[in-house]
Amino acid sequence: MSFILKSQQEVMQEIAERAKFKRLEQNLTQEGLALRSGVSLGSIKRFERSGEISLKSLIDIALWR
């Protein structure tokens, strides 16, 4: 994963795409991820759509396992 010469938005979107890929790889719906991680469904939808998420929510998603 290289972030050289990418804008902040491009980096955020790439992180969101990788998180969505991992979610789908584990056959989890957005609703399932919300329940397991404690992050609201709206936050997960916004994250996957725009890359925008709080640092706390991002960590909660990353550590839900």
Phi, psi and omega in degrees: 000116180244127180254009181294132177065024176251149177284165177304316181296320179295321178295315179300316181293322179295320177297317179297318180296320179293321178294318178296318178301314180297319179299312181292325178299330180263013179055041179256136172280168174299322179296318179297319178295321179299314180296317183286326185268339185083007178267139183297150178302319179300320179294320179293317178299314180297317180301310182292331181279317189239346184087358182273129179195152176285156178299319179301313180294321178299317178294318179300319178294315183295330186256008187298334185299000000 
